[in-house]
């Protein structure tokens, strides 16, 4: 059973990642840049001007690549700073040292530790609430429970996700923050309390379908191999 659970989790997670990556790109842009008027404006500009070409080092590389606004398809446009994930990792290592690859790692851990607990508690609670005693949850129940579990986790995670993304981008220019607390205080002073929930709407819009598909795939594969 552990092998089957591993395979089911791996496949369902991959499906969720593929479905959610475009939304994650928009979320990171909204959290770290001020050139967009909203979700639709951000999506439209990314689609129009760029070709959208993943724990801590992979998350850092993802955030850096998502924040590249240079177009690869328009002649005469500036060349992107990073030519891809490997070049991005090599550049960060060369310019910022080994520690640069782990920029934001502490914030990432603080974000994910309580979030994972809320994630699974919400899913299990909703499944038990709407499943008759002695029966397996229906597909509809799994979809709804998985979707709301994703939303609940992101409501908890978004404040630290904003800080993580900002600290990960801080290595590109003059250092703006002296640590996690300084980033939080500076962000609050400059942009108010709402800054900690920037990207929550797009996080929620992404979280419901991604996690609904993730849990449905997981339960389906476990049932098929059981």
C-alpha positions, 0 to 999 in steps of 0.5 A: 500500500505505501507504494500505491499511495506514493504513486497516487500522490505523485500523479495527482500532485503532478496533475495539480501542478500542471493545472495550477502553474499559470495561476501561480505565475499571475499570483507571484506577479501581483504580489511582487510588482505594481504594474498590473491593475488586477488579475485580468490585466496581469493575465492579459499582459502576460499572454500578450507580451510574453511566452510563458515558458519548480523546496526552496531553491526550486521555488526561488527559481520559479519566482524569479522566472515568473517575474521576468517581463521581457518578451522573447517573441518581440524583435528588439526587446531586451533579453531576459535576465535568465534563459531558463531554470538551469541558467537561473540557478547558475546565475543566482549561485554565481551572483549571490552564492550558495545561500542565495539559492535558499533565499526565503527558505525560512519563510517558506517553511513557516508558511507550509508547516501550519498550512499543510495541517489545515489543508488535510484537516479541512479535507478529512473533516468535509469528507466525513461530514458529507459521507454516510457512515461506512461508505467511501466519499463520492466523487462530488464530495471529494471534489468539493472537500479538496477544493475548499481544503485548498482555499482554506490552506491559502487563506492561511498561507497567503500573508507569508507567501507575499513575504516569501516572494518579496524576499526571494526577489530582493536579491536582484537589486539593492537589498531592501529587507534585512530579514523576515520581520523587516520585510513584514514591517516595511511592507505594512508601513508602505502598503497597509494591512491589505498587502498581506492578502495580495494574491488571495483571490487568484490563490483561491481561484487556483486552489479550488480546481487544482486541489479538487483534481489532486484529491480526486486523482489521489482517491481514484488511483488508491481505489483502482490499485486497492 
